[in-house]
Amino acid sequence: MYEKLVSYAAKQLELDASEITPDSTFESLGIDSLDIVEMIMDLEAELGVELDMENQNITTFRELADFIDSKIN
């Protein structure tokens, strides 16, 4: 899932994939809350799963990947 998130961020958010690490925070990469909402919506559609992000304190790519993995497995 982590690789999928990096690929998405590189393509959709026009980020350099080599600059993204598992511990990169969204803030440090200039990813705002709207970008995160769009990413989650796209992933929900692609994976066919609902990712309820309310009350989640997710700030890094690793945390998001782990959260999504927990919902699809």
MODELLER restraints for C-alpha pairs under 7 A, 6 or more apart:
rsr = mdl.restraints
at = mdl.atoms
rsr.add(forms.Gaussian(group=physical.xy_distance, feature=features.Distance(at['CA:1:A'], at['CA:65:A']), mean=5.42, stdev=0.5))
rsr.add(forms.Gaussian(group=physical.xy_distance, feature=features.Distance(at['CA:1:A'], at['CA:69:A']), mean=6.81, stdev=0.5))
rsr.add(forms.Gaussian(group=physical.xy_distance, feature=features.Distance(at['CA:2:A'], at['CA:61:A']), mean=6.85, stdev=0.5))
rsr.add(forms.Gaussian(group=physical.xy_distance, feature=features.Distance(at['CA:2:A'], at['CA:62:A']), mean=6.61, stdev=0.5))
rsr.add(forms.Gaussian(group=physical.xy_distance, feature=features.Distance(at['CA:2:A'], at['CA:65:A']), mean=5.10, stdev=0.5))
rsr.add(forms.Gaussian(group=physical.xy_distance, feature=features.Distance(at['CA:6:A'], at['CA:17:A']), mean=6.13, stdev=0.5))
rsr.add(forms.Gaussian(group=physical.xy_distance, feature=features.Distance(at['CA:6:A'], at['CA:20:A']), mean=6.79, stdev=0.5))
rsr.add(forms.Gaussian(group=physical.xy_distance, feature=features.Distance(at['CA:7:A'], at['CA:17:A']), mean=6.94, stdev=0.5))
rsr.add(forms.Gaussian(group=physical.xy_distance, feature=features.Distance(at['CA:9:A'], at['CA:15:A']), mean=6.10, stdev=0.5))
rsr.add(forms.Gaussian(group=physical.xy_distance, feature=features.Distance(at['CA:10:A'], at['CA:16:A']), mean=5.63, stdev=0.5))
rsr.add(forms.Gaussian(group=physical.xy_distance, feature=features.Distance(at['CA:10:A'], at['CA:17:A']), mean=5.26, stdev=0.5))
rsr.add(forms.Gaussian(group=physical.xy_distance, feature=features.Distance(at['CA:22:A'], at['CA:60:A']), mean=6.77, stdev=0.5))
rsr.add(forms.Gaussian(group=physical.xy_distance, feature=features.Distance(at['CA:22:A'], at['CA:61:A']), mean=5.17, stdev=0.5))
rsr.add(forms.Gaussian(group=physical.xy_distance, feature=features.Distance(at['CA:22:A'], at['CA:62:A']), mean=4.60, stdev=0.5))
rsr.add(forms.Gaussian(group=physical.xy_distance, feature=features.Distance(at['CA:23:A'], at['CA:60:A']), mean=5.46, stdev=0.5))
rsr.add(forms.Gaussian(group=physical.xy_distance, feature=features.Distance(at['CA:23:A'], at['CA:61:A']), mean=6.24, stdev=0.5))
rsr.add(forms.Gaussian(group=physical.xy_distance, feature=features.Distance(at['CA:23:A'], at['CA:62:A']), mean=6.03, stdev=0.5))
rsr.add(forms.Gaussian(group=physical.xy_distance, feature=features.Distance(at['CA:24:A'], at['CA:60:A']), mean=5.40, stdev=0.5))
rsr.add(forms.Gaussian(group=physical.xy_distance, feature=features.Distance(at['CA:24:A'], at['CA:61:A']), mean=6.19, stdev=0.5))
rsr.add(forms.Gaussian(group=physical.xy_distance, feature=features.Distance(at['CA:25:A'], at['CA:59:A']), mean=5.33, stdev=0.5))
rsr.add(forms.Gaussian(group=physical.xy_distance, feature=features.Distance(at['CA:25:A'], at['CA:60:A']), mean=4.25, stdev=0.5))
rsr.add(forms.Gaussian(group=physical.xy_distance, feature=features.Distance(at['CA:25:A'], at['CA:61:A']), mean=6.71, stdev=0.5))
rsr.add(forms.Gaussian(group=physical.xy_distance, feature=features.Distance(at['CA:26:A'], at['CA:59:A']), mean=6.00, stdev=0.5))
rsr.add(forms.Gaussian(group=physical.xy_distance, feature=features.Distance(at['CA:26:A'], at['CA:60:A']), mean=5.98, stdev=0.5))
rsr.add(forms.Gaussian(group=physical.xy_distance, feature=features.Distance(at['CA:44:A'], at['CA:50:A']), mean=5.62, stdev=0.5))
rsr.add(forms.Gaussian(group=physical.xy_distance, feature=features.Distance(at['CA:44:A'], at['CA:51:A']), mean=6.46, stdev=0.5))
rsr.add(forms.Gaussian(group=physical.xy_distance, feature=features.Distance(at['CA:58:A'], at['CA:64:A']), mean=6.07, stdev=0.5))
